[in-house]
Amino acid sequence: MTQAQDAETDLPAESATVAIATKEATATGVLTTPARTRRLSRLPLADLLVCAGYLALAATVLSGQWRDTDNGYLIKSGQDQTMWEWFFAVTAHSVAALHNPLGTDLQNFPAGVNMMANTAMFGVGVPLTPVTLLFGPTVTFVLVLTLGLAGTAFAWYRLFVRELVRSRVAAVIGGLFCGFAPGMISHANAHPNFVLLLLLPIIAGLLIRMARRAAAAERERPGGRVRDAAVLGLLVATQIALGEEPLLIFAIAFGLFGIVYYAHAPRTALRVTRVVAPTFALAAVITLALAEIPLWWQFFGPQSYRSIDHGPMGNDLEALVQFPSESLGGVFAPGANVAINPTEQNAYFGWPLLLLVVFTVGMLWRDRVVRAAGVVIAVFGLLSLGAVATIGKQPTGINLPWRWAEHVPLLNTVLESRMSMAAIPAIAVVLALASDRAVGTWTQSAVDWKPLAWFAALTGALLPLIPTILPVVERPPTPDFFADGAVRRYVGDGSVVLVPPPRPPDARALRWQADAGFTFPLAGGYFVGPTGTSKKGIYGPEARPTTALLVQAQDTGVVPPIDAGVRTRALDDLRFWQADVLVLPATKNGEVLRETVTQLLGFTPTRVEDVWLWDVHSLRASGAVGITPGGS
């Protein structure tokens, strides 16, 4: 690292959630971009090799799913993989049929689902429509995850090598951590929107260059601001189509980084703000113009909601220092289960890495980039703990800042544990800068012990975090009744009601519907939608009496009491769902469910291929409840 990086000079470069241009300073303290940096835009062989390495690692992590895209299932995803595959499948179906992809009634019939108010990821779902139609939604799902891990790592690597460090080795280390940090691997089980983050460092790079020119008082080239605004607006609009929650977290972290970076140089901060503000304003207009219709649909369209109450979702304090379950450290030194679920191990940095980061930030505190990154790590780590600190899943009673932040609009839709994702690139910055210094020292003196000590400590901190292959199981096959299209003979303009209807704990029917070519709508489902008049979001459909009754029968293995009032409520539910048929596939406590529905409707079902079927067209139309329990 240069002396300019050590000194408290007013270097007018910025960073994103993380990085700042501190490459090379002139005598006046203004950063310049070396010719070598400009040549990097042509992707030299070294960059291609780095990209190939990241891609190979991503493919290895997801190799279990790649080996069996027909029947494999990432078991730790819960029901989320089913939901995401349905999103990709229904988007492709809508595009191919020239339907509006922003909303659909194919689940949660007849109210439907606001796709923009869910994580549909139209930014990849729409362009990958041919892939989904040709190879199926599972291939699209695992392809997005694989390219997300590798692409995110490579995009941060490119930013670091262009704007932050001289050494490619240091940039590779930074990019590797950004793409394959514990939180990224955890989300790779189920959440493509938190894995495909490659646009964020690209946005960061653009903002860095804009701020650098503004701080240096460079004369803008004709049309330069308009071009920057257009590119920024397009990037932000595209990121909205990929994932709004990561964009929100990134924007807050970026702002905090900039504030800390310029804290000792307020005049420079004001000059930069004044110069870039018009470009930001134009970019905001362009973003709104590009995303106006989808955003209106999201916040004001059918089945929109104003907020969602997740309940306490903060990181446990133990989650900060433990090793993630899908890592070498998690295999050989597992900790207590304190995660929200296996897909939300958003921290899990491990105690060796945290100790190394704290030590390194302390040693390099005079470097403004490191100082700003350290503040981001601390603040977002604190926010991720939620409203009340917990240790070992036991509340301590200590109130934390999120207690007030959760009342801020938009922030109240974020799972607070995910705020620690902002610390990932900030940690990467610290590691990259320290590695860059070590490499620089090594080139000056091959016998100096300090670089060797650094890389030994870095290896010890990162080795336990090496990801393992994500576990995959074989999913049960789609019932023949759906797979061969027999269902079409029994559905008119109404819906199919599974026994029990699909819901967040069991959304398998969404896969069956996709395999049947979306030829019928489903009652129930797995999505986020509003409840009542409050417009507060909930997971899955609003509770219906018949759904609760059938779930009770399945869970307990006992036919619940059924009287006239229960049958009347069941008829009301059938009318609400506009049900054509009730279908019972092979499932847990299937005999109990069959007897429950038979008593509920008053007639026995028909066996059709591998399911039991109750045709309720006439029952729903006439408004009559069956004859007697168990009658035919």
N, C-alpha and C positions, 0 to 999 in steps of 0.2 A: 504494500500500500504506500501511497505517496505521502509526503509531509502534509500536503493539502488536506488529506483525509484525516490526519491526526489533529490538525489545528482547528480552532474555533472560528475560522474565517467564514465569511458570509457566502457560502457556495449556493448559487441560486438554482439548485436542482431539486426536484420533488420525488415523491414516491407514491405508490399506490398504498395498499394496505400494508405496504411492506417496503418497497424498494425505492431508492433514490439514486439519481445519477451522480456518482461521485468518482467518475473515471479519471479525469485529468483536468487540472486547473492551470489557468494562465497566471501570469504575474499579477493580474488584477483580480484573480479569484473567480473568474467566469469559466464555467465548464465548457469544454469543447468536445466535439465528437471526432475522434481520430479517423483517418482514412480507413484503418483496419475495421472499425465499426461499420462504416458505410459499406465495405465489401461483404460484410456478413449477410446482408440482405439477399445475397445470391446463393445462400445455403451451401457452403463448402462441404467437402467430403466429411470433415470432422463432425459437422452438425448432422449430416445424414446418418452417420454411424451412431451418434447419440440418440437420435430419433428411433433408429432400429432397435437399440438396446432397451429404451423405454417400452417400445411396442412388444418386444419379446417378453419383458417382465410382466406387462399387463396381461398378455395372452397366457402366461404361465399361471398367474393368480386365478384366472378364470378358465383354466384348462378343463376343469371338471365339467363345466357347462358346455364348453365348446365340443367336448367329446360326445355329448348326447343332447343335441338341440331338439330332438323329437320328444324325449321323455324326461330329460334331466330337469332338476328343480333345485335352486339354491335354498337349501332347507332353512337357513337362518333368516331368510327374507320374510318368514311368516306368510301372510297372504299378499304381501306387497308386490312380489313378482307377478302374481296373477293379475293384480290391478294394473300394473304398468304394461304388461303384455296386452291387456284389454284396451288400454288407452292407445297404444300403437296400432292395434288391429282395427279399432273402430275409426281411428283417424284415416287409415288407409281405405277403409270401406266408404267413408264419407267422401273422400277425395275421388275415388273411382266412380262413385254413384252421383257425383256432383251435388252432394248434400252439404249443408252448412256444418262445418266441423266444430263450431264453437259451442254447440249444444246438441244433445241427443236424448231420445226417450227410450233407447234400447235397454237401459237398466233404470231402476226406480220408476217403472211405468205406473201411471201415466204422467207423473210430474216431470220426470226426466232429470238430467244432470247438466249443470253448467260446466262445460269442459274447461273454459278459461279460468273458472274459479277452482279448478283442480290442477294437478301438475301434469298436464297433457303433453308438454314439450313439443308444441307444433313446430319449433325450429328444427327438429330432427324428424318428428313423426311425418310431416308432410313431404319433405324431400326424400325420405327413405320409404315412401309408399311402394315403389316397385320392389324393394327388398322384402317388405312385409308381405306383399301379395304373392311373390314368387317363393319365398322360403319360410314364411310364417313369422309371427310376432316374437317368438323366442330368439330367433336369429337377430332380429332388429334389437331386441333388449340387450343381448350379450355383446353385440357389435358396438352399441352406444357406450356400454360400460367399458369395454376394452379401449376404444378410441378415446374415451373420456379420461381414463387414467393416464394413458400414454400422451395424449394431446395436451393435457393440463401440465404434465411434467415438462414437456418440450417447450410449451409457450413460456413458462416461467424461466426455464433455462435460457431461452433466447433473450428474454428481458434482462436477466442477470448478466449475460455475456456482453450485451450491448451497452448497458447502462450502469452496471454496478461493479464488476470485477474485471481484472485483466486475464485471470487464469480460467481456462475452460474447465479444468478439474474442479475448481471452486463452483463454477456455474452448474456443472453436472450434479454436484452434491446438493446444491440448492434446489434445482429442478426435481431431483429424485425425491427429496423430502416433500416438496409441494404436491407431487403426483401420487406418492405412495405412503403418505403419513397415515397413522392409525385411523384417523377419522375418514380419510378417503377410502381405505380398504373396507372399513365397516359399512360405509354407504354403498360400496360396490356390491354388497349382497342384495341391494333392493332399490336404491334411489339414484337413478341416472342424473337427476337434476342437481345433485350435490357431488357428482363425479365429473361431469362434462363442464369444466370451468375454464376452458382455454381462452375464452374471450376476455376474462377479467385481467390477466396480465397484458393482453393486447391493448385494452382500454388504458391500463396503467401506463404503458409505454407512450401512448399518444399524449396523455396528460403530462407526463414528464417532459416531453419535448416542447409542448406548448408553454409550460411553466419556465423551462430553461430559456426559451427565446424571450419571454416576458421579463424575466429577471435580468437578462443581459441587455435589455432595451434594444433588441434587434429590430430593424425595420421589417415589417411584414411584407412579404412578396404579394403582388396583386392576386387577389383571390385566395390568399393563404388562409385567412380566417374562415372564409366560406367553406373551403375544402375541409379544414379541420372540423368545423361544425357538422358538415355533412357526414364525414366519416364517423365522428363521435356519435351523432344521432343514429346512424345505421347500426353501429356496434351495440349501443344501449338497447335499441328496439329489438335487435336480434337476441340479446341476452334476456330480455323480457320473455321472448318466445321460448327460451331454454329453461329459465328459472328465475323467478323474481326474488325469492328469499335469499339466495346467495348474492344477488346483485345488491340487495338492501344492506346485508351485512358488510359486503365489500365497500360500499359507498361510505358507511359510517366509519369503518376502519381507515379508509383512505383520508377522510376528513380529519380524523384524530391524528394520523401520522403527519399530515401537513401542518397542523396547528403546533404540534410538538417540535417539528423540524424547524419552523420559523419563529419559535417562541422568543429567541434572543435577537431576532432581526425583524421587528414589526414593520419597518419601512419597506423592506424588500417584500414582505408578505402583502402589504397594501398595494404595492406596485404590481405585483403578480396578479392579485385579485382584480385590480382595476383593468388590467390589460385583457385578462382571459374571460372576464364576466360577459362581455358581449358575445363571445364565441360560445360560452356555456348557454346563454339565453337562446341563441339561434339553434344550438344543438337540441335544447329542450323542445323547441317548437317542431323541429324535424322529427324527433322521437315521438312526440304526440301525434303528429300527422301520420306517421307510419303505424303507430299502435293504437290510434284513437278508437277504432271500432272494436278490436279485441278487449281493450281496457274498459270501454263502456259496457260491453257484454259481461265482463267479469264482475263489475261493481254494481251494475244496474239492470242487467239482463235477467231472463228467467232463471230461477233457482240460484240467484246470487245471495251472498250473505255478507254481513258487515264485519264480523269478527268470529273467532273460534276460541273456545275455552279448552285448552289442552290439559289443564290441571298442572300441578307441580312437575316440571320437566327439566330441572336444573341438574348439572353435573354433581355427583357426590365428590367430596374432597378426595376420597380414595381413588376416584377415577382419574385424577390428575397424575398420580404417581405410579399407577399400576401399568402392567404391560397389556396390550390388547389381546383378546382371545385368539385372533387369527394372526399370530406372530410366533417367532421362535421363543421369545420371552413368555408368551402366554402358554406355550406348550410345556416348557420346562420349569417355569415359575409362575403358575397361575395365581391370580388374586381372588378375592371375594367377588361375587356377582353383584356389582353395584350399578350396572348400566341400566338405562331405561328399557332397552331391549338390545339384541345383538346388532341391529342396524344403526344404533345411535351411540356408539362408542366414540364420541366426538372429541374427546381429549386423549386419555390413555397414552400420554407421552412417555411414561416411564420415568422413574426417579433418576437414573443416570443421565438422561438427556436434560431433564430440568436442572439438575445440579450443574451440568456443563454450560447450559444457557445462562443461568444466573451468574456463574463465575465469569463467563466470556463477556456478558453485558457489563459487569463491574469493571473488568480489565479494559474494555474499549469504550467506556462511558463518554469520553471526550469526543468520540466520533458521533456526529449528529445523527447519522443514519442509524447507528446501533442504538443510540439513546431513544430515538423515536420508535424503533422497532420494539425495544424493551417496554416502552409504555403501552404499546398496542397489545403485547403479550399479557402484561399485567392487567390492564383494564378489561380486555375481552375475556381473559381467564376468570376474572372476578364476576363479570356479568353472566358468564355461563353457569355459575353456581346457583342461579335462581334467586327467589325471594328470601329463602331461609337456608342457611348453611346446613348441610347434612354430612354425617360421617358414618359410613357403614349403613346407609339408608335410615339412620336415626336422626331426626331433626335436633339441632342444637339450640334452637330458639334465637339464634343470632340473625337479625334482619340484614339483608344485603341490598345493594342499589337496584337490583331487578324489581324489587317490591314497588318501586315508583315507575321504572321504565315500562313495566308490563301494562301500564295504563295509557301509554302513548299509542295513538293510532298507527297501524301497520306493524309496529313492534309487537303488539299484542297478538299477532298471528304467528310469530316466530317461536319455535321451540328454543327456550333459552340455552339449553345445552349446546346448541349449534353455534352459539356465539364464539365458542372456542375454536371454531374452524378459521376465524380470522387470525388466530395466533399461528397457524401453520406457515403461511408465507413469511410472517414476521420472524419466526424461528429460522426459517430457511435463509433469510437475509443475514442474520447473525452468524449462522454456520458458514455461509458462503464468504462473507467478509473476513472472518477469522481464517478460513482455509486459504483465501487469497493472500493474506499476510504471510501465512506459513509457507506457501509456495514461493512467494517473493523472497522471503528470508533464505529459503533453501537454495534458490538460484544464486544468491550472493555468497552463501557460505554452506557448502555441502556438509560440513562437520558440526554445524550449529544443532544443539540438541532440542531446541524449542519446537521446530516444526515436527520432529519425530514425536515429541510428547503430545502435541496437539492432535496429530492424526491417530495416535494410539488411543487418546481419550475419546476422539470422535468415533472411532471404530467400536469402542466399548459401549458408547451411548446408543449407536444406531444398530448394532448387531442384534440386540433383543427385539428390535422393531421390524426386522425383515419379515415380510408377509408370507404366510403359508397359503397353499391352494385352498380356495373357498370350498367348503363341503357341499356336495350335491347328492340328492337322492333321486330315486325314480318315482315320478308322480303317477298316481293311478290313471288308467286310460279313460278317455271320454266314453260314456255309455253309448252303446250302438244306436240307441234311439235318437241321439243327437248326431252322432258321427256320420250315420248313413242317410240323414235327412228325413227319417220317418216322422219327426216332430211336425213337419210341414202339413201333414194330413190332418192334424188335429187343432191347428191354430188358424183363426180367421183374423179379425181385427182386434182381438184381445191379447192377453198376455199369458205367459207360462208362469205358474206358481210352483216353485220347487218346494218339497216338503223336507225340512223347513226352508223358507226363502233365503237366498244368499245374503250375507251380512259380513261385516269386517272380520269376525273370527273364522268364517268359512265362506270364501268367495269362489269356490271351484266352478260353480255354474257359469261364471263369466267366461271361463275357458271353453266350456261346452257350447256356449252360445256362439263364440267366435268360430269354433270348429264346424258349427252348423251353418256358417255363412251369414250370421245375423239375420236369419229369416223370421225371427220372432223377438218381441220384447220380453224382458224379465221383470217381475215384481221384485223389489228389494235390490240389493247390490252392495258394492264397496266403493265409496266416493265421499266427498265432503259436500254437504248441502245445508240449506237453512232449516230451522225448526220453528214452527208456529209463526206468530206475528213479530217476534223479536228479531228475526233475521240473524240469529246467532248460529254459526256453523256447527255441525256435528258430523261425526263419522258414521256413514251409513244412513239408511232411511229412518224416518220417524217411526217410533215403536207402534206396532199394531197388535191388538189383543191376540189374533190368531198366530202371529209369529211367536209371541211370547209363549203361548200354549204349546206349540210344536217344539220349540227349543227346550221347554221344560220336560216334555215327554222324552226327547232324545237324550237329554242330560241325565235324567233320573232313571230311565228305563221302566217307567210306570205310566200307565194310561191315566191322565188326570181326570178329575170329575167333570162330566159334561152334562149340562142341563139346558133348558130352553133358552136361557139368557146367553149362554156360551154359543149356542147355535145361531142365535140372532146376530151376535157380534161377528161370528164367522161369515154369515151372509153379507153383512155390511162390508167386511173386508174384501170379500170376493167382488162385490160391486165396485168398491174403491179401486181395486186392482184391475177391473174389467177382465177378470180371469176367464180364459177359455178352458184350460185344463190344469189340474194339479198333478204333479209328476213326482213319484218317489223312486229314486235310483237306489242301488245297494249302498247302505250307509250304516252307521252305528245305530243300534237299537231299531233297525228297520221294521221288525215285526210289531213293535210297540207303536211306532209311527203309523203303520198301516191300520192298525186297530183304532188308533186315535182319530184318524181322518175318516175312517168308515163310520164310527159312531157320530162324528161331527156332522157328516153330510147325510147319513142315513142310507147309503147304498155302498155296495162293495166295488172295488176297483177292477179294472181290466188289465190283464198282463199283456203288454206290448213289447216285444223283444226282451230287453233286460231291465225294464222299469214297470212299476205299477202306475196306472193312469186313471184318474177320475175326470170324466168329461162333465164340465159344469156349465156348458153353454146355456142349456135350457134352465138350469137352476138359477143362474144369474139373471136370465131374462125374465123368468116368471116371478122371481122374488119368493119362491116357496122353499122352505127348508125340507130336507128329505123326509122320509116316512118315519121309521123308528130306528133307533140305534141298531146297527148291524143288519138292517133290512136290505133288500135288493130291489 
